[in-house]
Amino acid sequence: MAPSLEYPKVMTEIVYINLPGPEEPEAGMSGPEILHGFLADLHQTANAEVKAFIDAACLKWNVHFRVQK
């Protein structure tokens, strides 16, 4: 019996978070819409350490912030 091969999973899907996000959750919002608002709020924090952590996590998981014009 041949040994199993292990390989790293590569995420190729890119998720875009539109800024500004929703200020408060509203009745009837889906889970992704609530997560969108949560991540948009974290991205705009004034704390440099929190912002660096969020940016590093978003780069790892292919999450990109996009400013609406």
PDB file of N, CA, C and O in Angstrom:
ATOM      1  N   MET A   1       0.841  -1.178   0.000  1.00  0.00           N
ATOM      2  CA  MET A   1       0.000   0.000   0.000  1.00  0.00           C
ATOM      3  C   MET A   1       0.891   1.248   0.000  1.00  0.00           C
ATOM      4  O   MET A   1       1.790   1.368   0.832  1.00  0.00           O
ATOM      5  N   ALA A   2       0.649   2.151  -0.908  1.00  0.00           N
ATOM      6  CA  ALA A   2       1.457   3.372  -1.032  1.00  0.00           C
ATOM      7  C   ALA A   2       1.118   4.345   0.091  1.00  0.00           C
ATOM      8  O   ALA A   2      -0.032   4.419   0.522  1.00  0.00           O
ATOM      9  N   PRO A   3       2.114   5.094   0.567  1.00  0.00           N
ATOM     10  CA  PRO A   3       1.838   6.081   1.629  1.00  0.00           C
ATOM     11  C   PRO A   3       0.996   7.234   1.073  1.00  0.00           C
ATOM     12  O   PRO A   3       1.084   7.586  -0.104  1.00  0.00           O
ATOM     13  N   SER A   4       0.183   7.806   1.955  1.00  0.00           N
ATOM     14  CA  SER A   4      -0.656   8.928   1.513  1.00  0.00           C
ATOM     15  C   SER A   4       0.206  10.172   1.334  1.00  0.00           C
ATOM     16  O   SER A   4       1.200  10.362   2.035  1.00  0.00           O
ATOM     17  N   LEU A   5      -0.182  10.996   0.408  1.00  0.00           N
ATOM     18  CA  LEU A   5       0.525  12.246   0.154  1.00  0.00           C
ATOM     19  C   LEU A   5      -0.165  13.373   0.901  1.00  0.00           C
ATOM     20  O   LEU A   5      -1.394  13.426   0.954  1.00  0.00           O
ATOM     21  N   GLU A   6       0.609  14.261   1.472  1.00  0.00           N
ATOM     22  CA  GLU A   6       0.051  15.431   2.122  1.00  0.00           C
ATOM     23  C   GLU A   6       0.462  16.657   1.325  1.00  0.00           C
ATOM     24  O   GLU A   6       1.604  16.764   0.878  1.00  0.00           O
ATOM     25  N   TYR A   7      -0.452  17.561   1.153  1.00  0.00           N
ATOM     26  CA  TYR A   7      -0.162  18.784   0.411  1.00  0.00           C
ATOM     27  C   TYR A   7      -0.906  19.944   1.057  1.00  0.00           C
ATOM     28  O   TYR A   7      -1.976  19.747   1.635  1.00  0.00           O
ATOM     29  N   PRO A   8      -0.355  21.149   0.967  1.00  0.00           N
ATOM     30  CA  PRO A   8      -1.046  22.312   1.546  1.00  0.00           C
ATOM     31  C   PRO A   8      -2.212  22.724   0.663  1.00  0.00           C
ATOM     32  O   PRO A   8      -2.102  22.732  -0.563  1.00  0.00           O
ATOM     33  N   LYS A   9      -3.319  23.064   1.288  1.00  0.00           N
ATOM     34  CA  LYS A   9      -4.472  23.553   0.547  1.00  0.00           C
ATOM     35  C   LYS A   9      -4.207  25.010   0.181  1.00  0.00           C
ATOM     36  O   LYS A   9      -3.781  25.799   1.024  1.00  0.00           O
ATOM     37  N   VAL A  10      -4.456  25.359  -1.058  1.00  0.00           N
ATOM     38  CA  VAL A  10      -4.211  26.715  -1.535  1.00  0.00           C
ATOM     39  C   VAL A  10      -5.556  27.387  -1.798  1.00  0.00           C
ATOM     40  O   VAL A  10      -6.358  26.907  -2.600  1.00  0.00           O
ATOM     41  N   MET A  11      -5.788  28.501  -1.112  1.00  0.00           N
ATOM     42  CA  MET A  11      -7.021  29.256  -1.329  1.00  0.00           C
ATOM     43  C   MET A  11      -6.820  30.169  -2.529  1.00  0.00           C
ATOM     44  O   MET A  11      -5.896  30.981  -2.547  1.00  0.00           O
ATOM     45  N   THR A  12      -7.666  30.041  -3.512  1.00  0.00           N
ATOM     46  CA  THR A  12      -7.554  30.892  -4.682  1.00  0.00           C
ATOM     47  C   THR A  12      -8.715  31.867  -4.794  1.00  0.00           C
ATOM     48  O   THR A  12      -8.687  32.764  -5.636  1.00  0.00           O
ATOM     49  N   GLU A  13      -9.738  31.704  -3.955  1.00  0.00           N
ATOM     50  CA  GLU A  13     -10.881  32.610  -3.997  1.00  0.00           C
ATOM     51  C   GLU A  13     -10.531  33.904  -3.277  1.00  0.00           C
ATOM     52  O   GLU A  13      -9.961  33.876  -2.187  1.00  0.00           O
ATOM     53  N   ILE A  14     -10.872  35.037  -3.882  1.00  0.00           N
ATOM     54  CA  ILE A  14     -10.635  36.336  -3.266  1.00  0.00           C
ATOM     55  C   ILE A  14     -11.969  36.887  -2.786  1.00  0.00           C
ATOM     56  O   ILE A  14     -12.958  36.875  -3.518  1.00  0.00           O
ATOM     57  N   VAL A  15     -11.985  37.367  -1.553  1.00  0.00           N
ATOM     58  CA  VAL A  15     -13.187  37.960  -0.970  1.00  0.00           C
ATOM     59  C   VAL A  15     -12.961  39.459  -0.878  1.00  0.00           C
ATOM     60  O   VAL A  15     -11.943  39.904  -0.348  1.00  0.00           O
ATOM     61  N   TYR A  16     -13.907  40.242  -1.393  1.00  0.00           N
ATOM     62  CA  TYR A  16     -13.812  41.697  -1.334  1.00  0.00           C
ATOM     63  C   TYR A  16     -14.789  42.228  -0.292  1.00  0.00           C
ATOM     64  O   TYR A  16     -15.967  41.872  -0.288  1.00  0.00           O
ATOM     65  N   ILE A  17     -14.282  43.085   0.588  1.00  0.00           N
ATOM     66  CA  ILE A  17     -15.106  43.763   1.593  1.00  0.00           C
ATOM     67  C   ILE A  17     -15.227  45.206   1.146  1.00  0.00           C
ATOM     68  O   ILE A  17     -14.230  45.925   1.072  1.00  0.00           O
ATOM     69  N   ASN A  18     -16.441  45.631   0.848  1.00  0.00           N
ATOM     70  CA  ASN A  18     -16.677  46.999   0.403  1.00  0.00           C
ATOM     71  C   ASN A  18     -16.721  47.941   1.601  1.00  0.00           C
ATOM     72  O   ASN A  18     -17.403  47.674   2.590  1.00  0.00           O
ATOM     73  N   LEU A  19     -15.990  49.040   1.501  1.00  0.00           N
ATOM     74  CA  LEU A  19     -15.980  50.055   2.555  1.00  0.00           C
ATOM     75  C   LEU A  19     -16.734  51.277   2.071  1.00  0.00           C
ATOM     76  O   LEU A  19     -16.614  51.593   0.888  1.00  0.00           O
ATOM     77  N   PRO A  20     -17.475  51.967   2.853  1.00  0.00           N
ATOM     78  CA  PRO A  20     -17.776  51.644   4.248  1.00  0.00           C
ATOM     79  C   PRO A  20     -18.798  50.514   4.330  1.00  0.00           C
ATOM     80  O   PRO A  20     -19.641  50.360   3.447  1.00  0.00           O
ATOM     81  N   GLY A  21     -18.711  49.734   5.393  1.00  0.00           N
ATOM     82  CA  GLY A  21     -19.643  48.632   5.615  1.00  0.00           C
ATOM     83  C   GLY A  21     -20.856  49.120   6.383  1.00  0.00           C
ATOM     84  O   GLY A  21     -20.911  50.283   6.784  1.00  0.00           O
ATOM     85  N   PRO A  22     -21.833  48.242   6.592  1.00  0.00           N
ATOM     86  CA  PRO A  22     -23.014  48.620   7.362  1.00  0.00           C
ATOM     87  C   PRO A  22     -22.636  48.999   8.789  1.00  0.00           C
ATOM     88  O   PRO A  22     -21.808  48.334   9.413  1.00  0.00           O
ATOM     89  N   GLU A  23     -23.243  50.065   9.306  1.00  0.00           N
ATOM     90  CA  GLU A  23     -22.927  50.531  10.662  1.00  0.00           C
ATOM     91  C   GLU A  23     -23.457  49.578  11.735  1.00  0.00           C
ATOM     92  O   GLU A  23     -22.739  49.248  12.679  1.00  0.00           O
ATOM     93  N   GLU A  24     -24.691  49.143  11.597  1.00  0.00           N
ATOM     94  CA  GLU A  24     -25.330  48.271  12.582  1.00  0.00           C
ATOM     95  C   GLU A  24     -26.029  47.123  11.866  1.00  0.00           C
ATOM     96  O   GLU A  24     -26.531  47.309  10.757  1.00  0.00           O
ATOM     97  N   PRO A  25     -26.073  45.932  12.480  1.00  0.00           N
ATOM     98  CA  PRO A  25     -26.840  44.844  11.887  1.00  0.00           C
ATOM     99  C   PRO A  25     -28.328  45.192  11.869  1.00  0.00           C
ATOM    100  O   PRO A  25     -28.835  45.835  12.788  1.00  0.00           O
ATOM    101  N   GLU A  26     -29.007  44.770  10.837  1.00  0.00           N
ATOM    102  CA  GLU A  26     -30.442  45.002  10.714  1.00  0.00           C
ATOM    103  C   GLU A  26     -31.156  43.660  10.650  1.00  0.00           C
ATOM    104  O   GLU A  26     -30.559  42.639  10.309  1.00  0.00           O
ATOM    105  N   ALA A  27     -32.423  43.677  10.978  1.00  0.00           N
ATOM    106  CA  ALA A  27     -33.223  42.454  10.914  1.00  0.00           C
ATOM    107  C   ALA A  27     -33.216  41.921   9.478  1.00  0.00           C
ATOM    108  O   ALA A  27     -33.388  42.681   8.525  1.00  0.00           O
ATOM    109  N   GLY A  28     -33.021  40.635   9.337  1.00  0.00           N
ATOM    110  CA  GLY A  28     -33.039  40.015   8.019  1.00  0.00           C
ATOM    111  C   GLY A  28     -31.687  39.944   7.328  1.00  0.00           C
ATOM    112  O   GLY A  28     -31.593  39.409   6.223  1.00  0.00           O
ATOM    113  N   MET A  29     -30.628  40.473   7.956  1.00  0.00           N
ATOM    114  CA  MET A  29     -29.296  40.385   7.349  1.00  0.00           C
ATOM    115  C   MET A  29     -28.812  38.937   7.406  1.00  0.00           C
ATOM    116  O   MET A  29     -29.055  38.227   8.382  1.00  0.00           O
ATOM    117  N   SER A  30     -28.125  38.513   6.350  1.00  0.00           N
ATOM    118  CA  SER A  30     -27.562  37.166   6.328  1.00  0.00           C
ATOM    119  C   SER A  30     -26.239  37.155   7.109  1.00  0.00           C
ATOM    120  O   SER A  30     -25.698  38.206   7.453  1.00  0.00           O
ATOM    121  N   GLY A  31     -25.741  35.967   7.376  1.00  0.00           N
ATOM    122  CA  GLY A  31     -24.469  35.828   8.078  1.00  0.00           C
ATOM    123  C   GLY A  31     -23.318  36.523   7.368  1.00  0.00           C
ATOM    124  O   GLY A  31     -22.543  37.228   8.013  1.00  0.00           O
ATOM    125  N   PRO A  32     -23.182  36.342   6.043  1.00  0.00           N
ATOM    126  CA  PRO A  32     -22.097  37.038   5.344  1.00  0.00           C
ATOM    127  C   PRO A  32     -22.216  38.559   5.416  1.00  0.00           C
ATOM    128  O   PRO A  32     -21.199  39.250   5.472  1.00  0.00           O
ATOM    129  N   GLU A  33     -23.431  39.091   5.415  1.00  0.00           N
ATOM    130  CA  GLU A  33     -23.605  40.543   5.514  1.00  0.00           C
ATOM    131  C   GLU A  33     -23.165  41.049   6.882  1.00  0.00           C
ATOM    132  O   GLU A  33     -22.553  42.112   6.988  1.00  0.00           O
ATOM    133  N   ILE A  34     -23.474  40.288   7.929  1.00  0.00           N
ATOM    134  CA  ILE A  34     -23.047  40.676   9.283  1.00  0.00           C
ATOM    135  C   ILE A  34     -21.528  40.600   9.398  1.00  0.00           C
ATOM    136  O   ILE A  34     -20.906  41.487   9.983  1.00  0.00           O
ATOM    137  N   LEU A  35     -20.923  39.546   8.844  1.00  0.00           N
ATOM    138  CA  LEU A  35     -19.463  39.405   8.859  1.00  0.00           C
ATOM    139  C   LEU A  35     -18.806  40.535   8.080  1.00  0.00           C
ATOM    140  O   LEU A  35     -17.770  41.056   8.494  1.00  0.00           O
ATOM    141  N   HIS A  36     -19.398  40.914   6.962  1.00  0.00           N
ATOM    142  CA  HIS A  36     -18.897  42.017   6.146  1.00  0.00           C
ATOM    143  C   HIS A  36     -18.812  43.296   6.986  1.00  0.00           C
ATOM    144  O   HIS A  36     -17.786  43.975   6.987  1.00  0.00           O
ATOM    145  N   GLY A  37     -19.892  43.618   7.697  1.00  0.00           N
ATOM    146  CA  GLY A  37     -19.898  44.818   8.540  1.00  0.00           C
ATOM    147  C   GLY A  37     -18.881  44.738   9.659  1.00  0.00           C
ATOM    148  O   GLY A  37     -18.234  45.732   9.988  1.00  0.00           O
ATOM    149  N   PHE A  38     -18.735  43.555  10.249  1.00  0.00           N
ATOM    150  CA  PHE A  38     -17.779  43.350  11.340  1.00  0.00           C
ATOM    151  C   PHE A  38     -16.351  43.574  10.864  1.00  0.00           C
ATOM    152  O   PHE A  38     -15.577  44.268  11.523  1.00  0.00           O
ATOM    153  N   LEU A  39     -15.995  42.983   9.711  1.00  0.00           N
ATOM    154  CA  LEU A  39     -14.639  43.154   9.176  1.00  0.00           C
ATOM    155  C   LEU A  39     -14.381  44.588   8.726  1.00  0.00           C
ATOM    156  O   LEU A  39     -13.274  45.098   8.893  1.00  0.00           O
ATOM    157  N   ALA A  40     -15.392  45.243   8.156  1.00  0.00           N
ATOM    158  CA  ALA A  40     -15.235  46.640   7.748  1.00  0.00           C
ATOM    159  C   ALA A  40     -14.985  47.524   8.961  1.00  0.00           C
ATOM    160  O   ALA A  40     -14.178  48.453   8.906  1.00  0.00           O
ATOM    161  N   ASP A  41     -15.683  47.231  10.062  1.00  0.00           N
ATOM    162  CA  ASP A  41     -15.493  48.010  11.288  1.00  0.00           C
ATOM    163  C   ASP A  41     -14.100  47.776  11.868  1.00  0.00           C
ATOM    164  O   ASP A  41     -13.446  48.730  12.289  1.00  0.00           O
ATOM    165  N   LEU A  42     -13.635  46.533  11.898  1.00  0.00           N
ATOM    166  CA  LEU A  42     -12.292  46.234  12.408  1.00  0.00           C
ATOM    167  C   LEU A  42     -11.207  46.891  11.561  1.00  0.00           C
ATOM    168  O   LEU A  42     -10.194  47.345  12.092  1.00  0.00           O
ATOM    169  N   HIS A  43     -11.414  46.943  10.254  1.00  0.00           N
ATOM    170  CA  HIS A  43     -10.424  47.531   9.350  1.00  0.00           C
ATOM    171  C   HIS A  43     -10.219  49.018   9.628  1.00  0.00           C
ATOM    172  O   HIS A  43      -9.135  49.547   9.378  1.00  0.00           O
ATOM    173  N   GLN A  44     -11.239  49.695  10.140  1.00  0.00           N
ATOM    174  CA  GLN A  44     -11.160  51.134  10.362  1.00  0.00           C
ATOM    175  C   GLN A  44     -10.746  51.505  11.781  1.00  0.00           C
ATOM    176  O   GLN A  44     -10.889  52.664  12.171  1.00  0.00           O
ATOM    177  N   THR A  45     -10.239  50.563  12.561  1.00  0.00           N
ATOM    178  CA  THR A  45      -9.834  50.830  13.929  1.00  0.00           C
ATOM    179  C   THR A  45      -8.642  51.788  13.984  1.00  0.00           C
ATOM    180  O   THR A  45      -7.845  51.855  13.048  1.00  0.00           O
ATOM    181  N   ALA A  46      -8.532  52.517  15.076  1.00  0.00           N
ATOM    182  CA  ALA A  46      -7.414  53.440  15.261  1.00  0.00           C
ATOM    183  C   ALA A  46      -6.205  52.748  15.898  1.00  0.00           C
ATOM    184  O   ALA A  46      -5.091  53.266  15.818  1.00  0.00           O
ATOM    185  N   ASN A  47      -6.408  51.592  16.525  1.00  0.00           N
ATOM    186  CA  ASN A  47      -5.339  50.863  17.200  1.00  0.00           C
ATOM    187  C   ASN A  47      -4.432  50.211  16.156  1.00  0.00           C
ATOM    188  O   ASN A  47      -4.880  49.367  15.380  1.00  0.00           O
ATOM    189  N   ALA A  48      -3.172  50.602  16.141  1.00  0.00           N
ATOM    190  CA  ALA A  48      -2.228  50.121  15.122  1.00  0.00           C
ATOM    191  C   ALA A  48      -1.967  48.618  15.225  1.00  0.00           C
ATOM    192  O   ALA A  48      -1.821  47.946  14.205  1.00  0.00           O
ATOM    193  N   GLU A  49      -1.907  48.084  16.453  1.00  0.00           N
ATOM    194  CA  GLU A  49      -1.652  46.653  16.621  1.00  0.00           C
ATOM    195  C   GLU A  49      -2.820  45.812  16.106  1.00  0.00           C
ATOM    196  O   GLU A  49      -2.618  44.792  15.449  1.00  0.00           O
ATOM    197  N   VAL A  50      -4.024  46.243  16.407  1.00  0.00           N
ATOM    198  CA  VAL A  50      -5.203  45.523  15.930  1.00  0.00           C
ATOM    199  C   VAL A  50      -5.265  45.598  14.406  1.00  0.00           C
ATOM    200  O   VAL A  50      -5.545  44.597  13.746  1.00  0.00           O
ATOM    201  N   LYS A  51      -5.007  46.775  13.848  1.00  0.00           N
ATOM    202  CA  LYS A  51      -5.047  46.946  12.394  1.00  0.00           C
ATOM    203  C   LYS A  51      -4.000  46.055  11.713  1.00  0.00           C
ATOM    204  O   LYS A  51      -4.289  45.454  10.678  1.00  0.00           O
ATOM    205  N   ALA A  52      -2.805  45.963  12.271  1.00  0.00           N
ATOM    206  CA  ALA A  52      -1.754  45.116  11.698  1.00  0.00           C
ATOM    207  C   ALA A  52      -2.161  43.641  11.749  1.00  0.00           C
ATOM    208  O   ALA A  52      -1.920  42.898  10.798  1.00  0.00           O
ATOM    209  N   PHE A  53      -2.773  43.218  12.850  1.00  0.00           N
ATOM    210  CA  PHE A  53      -3.226  41.830  12.971  1.00  0.00           C
ATOM    211  C   PHE A  53      -4.322  41.521  11.955  1.00  0.00           C
ATOM    212  O   PHE A  53      -4.282  40.486  11.291  1.00  0.00           O
ATOM    213  N   ILE A  54      -5.294  42.413  11.832  1.00  0.00           N
ATOM    214  CA  ILE A  54      -6.394  42.217  10.878  1.00  0.00           C
ATOM    215  C   ILE A  54      -5.854  42.185   9.452  1.00  0.00           C
ATOM    216  O   ILE A  54      -6.256  41.335   8.658  1.00  0.00           O
ATOM    217  N   ASP A  55      -4.949  43.103   9.122  1.00  0.00           N
ATOM    218  CA  ASP A  55      -4.378  43.137   7.772  1.00  0.00           C
ATOM    219  C   ASP A  55      -3.611  41.846   7.458  1.00  0.00           C
ATOM    220  O   ASP A  55      -3.712  41.317   6.351  1.00  0.00           O
ATOM    221  N   ALA A  56      -2.843  41.341   8.435  1.00  0.00           N
ATOM    222  CA  ALA A  56      -2.087  40.107   8.220  1.00  0.00           C
ATOM    223  C   ALA A  56      -3.023  38.916   8.026  1.00  0.00           C
ATOM    224  O   ALA A  56      -2.788  38.076   7.156  1.00  0.00           O
ATOM    225  N   ALA A  57      -4.075  38.841   8.827  1.00  0.00           N
ATOM    226  CA  ALA A  57      -5.038  37.743   8.693  1.00  0.00           C
ATOM    227  C   ALA A  57      -5.767  37.823   7.354  1.00  0.00           C
ATOM    228  O   ALA A  57      -5.995  36.802   6.704  1.00  0.00           O
ATOM    229  N   CYS A  58      -6.132  39.037   6.944  1.00  0.00           N
ATOM    230  CA  CYS A  58      -6.841  39.205   5.671  1.00  0.00           C
ATOM    231  C   CYS A  58      -5.961  38.835   4.483  1.00  0.00           C
ATOM    232  O   CYS A  58      -6.453  38.256   3.514  1.00  0.00           O
ATOM    233  N   LEU A  59      -4.669  39.157   4.539  1.00  0.00           N
ATOM    234  CA  LEU A  59      -3.760  38.764   3.453  1.00  0.00           C
ATOM    235  C   LEU A  59      -3.630  37.245   3.373  1.00  0.00           C
ATOM    236  O   LEU A  59      -3.571  36.671   2.285  1.00  0.00           O
ATOM    237  N   LYS A  60      -3.586  36.604   4.540  1.00  0.00           N
ATOM    238  CA  LYS A  60      -3.456  35.148   4.578  1.00  0.00           C
ATOM    239  C   LYS A  60      -4.682  34.467   3.971  1.00  0.00           C
ATOM    240  O   LYS A  60      -4.560  33.426   3.325  1.00  0.00           O
ATOM    241  N   TRP A  61      -5.875  35.058   4.181  1.00  0.00           N
ATOM    242  CA  TRP A  61      -7.118  34.431   3.735  1.00  0.00           C
ATOM    243  C   TRP A  61      -7.696  35.077   2.482  1.00  0.00           C
ATOM    244  O   TRP A  61      -8.867  34.863   2.168  1.00  0.00           O
ATOM    245  N   ASN A  62      -6.897  35.865   1.759  1.00  0.00           N
ATOM    246  CA  ASN A  62      -7.314  36.497   0.501  1.00  0.00           C
ATOM    247  C   ASN A  62      -8.547  37.384   0.651  1.00  0.00           C
ATOM    248  O   ASN A  62      -9.446  37.365  -0.190  1.00  0.00           O
ATOM    249  N   VAL A  63      -8.574  38.154   1.723  1.00  0.00           N
ATOM    250  CA  VAL A  63      -9.647  39.133   1.932  1.00  0.00           C
ATOM    251  C   VAL A  63      -9.072  40.498   1.598  1.00  0.00           C
ATOM    252  O   VAL A  63      -8.049  40.899   2.154  1.00  0.00           O
ATOM    253  N   HIS A  64      -9.732  41.218   0.683  1.00  0.00           N
ATOM    254  CA  HIS A  64      -9.266  42.521   0.250  1.00  0.00           C
ATOM    255  C   HIS A  64     -10.345  43.552   0.534  1.00  0.00           C
ATOM    256  O   HIS A  64     -11.530  43.295   0.322  1.00  0.00           O
ATOM    257  N   PHE A  65      -9.933  44.717   1.014  1.00  0.00           N
ATOM    258  CA  PHE A  65     -10.862  45.807   1.274  1.00  0.00           C
ATOM    259  C   PHE A  65     -10.916  46.713   0.056  1.00  0.00           C
ATOM    260  O   PHE A  65      -9.886  47.037  -0.537  1.00  0.00           O
ATOM    261  N   ARG A  66     -12.136  47.122  -0.316  1.00  0.00           N
ATOM    262  CA  ARG A  66     -12.340  47.932  -1.501  1.00  0.00           C
ATOM    263  C   ARG A  66     -13.175  49.152  -1.112  1.00  0.00           C
ATOM    264  O   ARG A  66     -14.266  49.011  -0.558  1.00  0.00           O
ATOM    265  N   VAL A  67     -12.659  50.350  -1.404  1.00  0.00           N
ATOM    266  CA  VAL A  67     -13.356  51.592  -1.056  1.00  0.00           C
ATOM    267  C   VAL A  67     -14.317  51.941  -2.182  1.00  0.00           C
ATOM    268  O   VAL A  67     -13.928  52.022  -3.347  1.00  0.00           O
ATOM    269  N   GLN A  68     -15.579  52.148  -1.815  1.00  0.00           N
ATOM    270  CA  GLN A  68     -16.603  52.542  -2.794  1.00  0.00           C
ATOM    271  C   GLN A  68     -16.472  54.022  -3.088  1.00  0.00           C
ATOM    272  O   GLN A  68     -16.259  54.822  -2.177  1.00  0.00           O
ATOM    273  N   LYS A  69     -16.599  54.391  -4.351  1.00  0.00           N
ATOM    274  CA  LYS A  69     -16.493  55.805  -4.729  1.00  0.00           C
ATOM    275  C   LYS A  69     -17.852  56.374  -5.002  1.00  0.00           C
ATOM    276  O   LYS A  69     -17.972  57.553  -5.335  1.00  0.00           O
TER     277      LYS A  69
END
